[in-house]
Amino acid sequence: MPSEDAAPQLDVDQILADPGVRIVVCCGAGGVGKTTTAAALALRAAERHGRRTVVLTIDPARRLAQSLGLTELDNTPRQVKGIDVEASGGELHAMMLDMKRTFDDVVLQHTDRAKAEEIFANPFYQAMSSTFAGTQEYMAMEKLGQLHARGEWDLIVVDTPPSRSALDFLDAPARLSRFLDGRMLRLLLAPARTGGRSMFSLVTASFGMFSKVVQKVLGAQLLTDLSGFVAALDSMFGGFRQRAEQTYRILQARETAFLLVAAPEPDAVREAAYFAGRLREEKMPLAGLVLNRVHRSAVPALDAADSLAAAERLAGLGGHEGTVDVLRAHAALAQQAVRERQVAARFTEAFPAVPAVSVTAQPADVHDVDGLRTIGAAISRP
């Protein structure tokens, strides 16, 4: 089993200070500390390296706003006050993705106000822009593309959406863009383009028995809503896929650095390894692994077996209850540390060249800027 330090050491400060790196994407399974890591890195980039930084979170729990001392976050970057940037000259801004508003902005950007209002009023659009599978991931890509295009940020730090699979951030935008730009929708759109009959009439006339099946499964009202939605978005077809592909190319560029975030747990490390393989296949720049919530012994020379043996001897003598409890607690911690190293080694063995850094488990959750500074310093240790 390789040691915890078998992987090359990840130098996060070098990444944050590099003017050629404009985007840092924190990705991994849910519940491993991505939001805290993203916020800590953004804060450190502003305070220590003097970069004008914005952190984009997709975390619905709003932990980022609380830790940065903001009452709320929304779809517009808000400057974080009260941080130590006097010497560095940096700035920190934060925002939380509002996927419906982002979708609305895309519509407004590519059509006139009257057509946009027609789209906004469509029930199918209202449902898709709020709850459609993949919309959040697609709009995260859209927002990243918008922030990048504005050119006013030295560094954009992205906290990817919480999901069952971290791969959704890469896959869902393509799936959604294919749906919006797909052949079936173009077929349904054809009558509106030619000034002909409605989509529902087209289906009824052209598809015969198939139309009855579609109507039975989806319902006539949904078909009508979809018809209106497709017709209203006529001028925007092709744009969705084009924008997704453009942002995808940005993610492949050298100005982007992907940081995998994991905890020393089997599922999280397995997800990180799967994601690392996918990034390699897609030729995306993987900068390293941040392993959060790692447990370490303050007395590593005393292993679990020796600690338990000493505890048993003292327990037999009597009168040393406090010391016995401490030794047993130390043994439990040492055993946990060994298990965590074994789990982490699965990633190191699969990707020995990927730099990594471990962050010791904190005694309490991070709720403020000081806590973020502590995490940032731990991640960026030399």
Secondary structure, 3 states (H helix, E strand, C coil): CCCCCCCCECCHHHHHHCCCCCEEEEECCCCCCHHHHHHHHHHHHHHCCCCEEEEEECCCCCHHHHHCCCCCCCCCCEECCCCCCCCCCCEEEEEECCHHHHHHHHHHHHCCHHHHHHHHHCHHHHHHHHHCCCHHHHHHHHHHHHHHHHCCCCEEEEECCCCCCCCHHHHHHHHHHHHHCCHHHHHHHHHHHHCCCCHHHHHHHHHCHHHHHHHHHHCHHHHHHHHHHHHHCHHHCCHHHHHHHHHHHHHHCCCEEEEEEECCCHHHHHHHHHHHHHHHHCCCCEEEEEEEEECCCCCCCCCHHHHHHHHHHHHHHCCCHHHHHHHHHHHHHHHHHHHHHHHHHHHHHHCCCCCEEEEECCCCCCCCHHHHHHHHHHHCCC
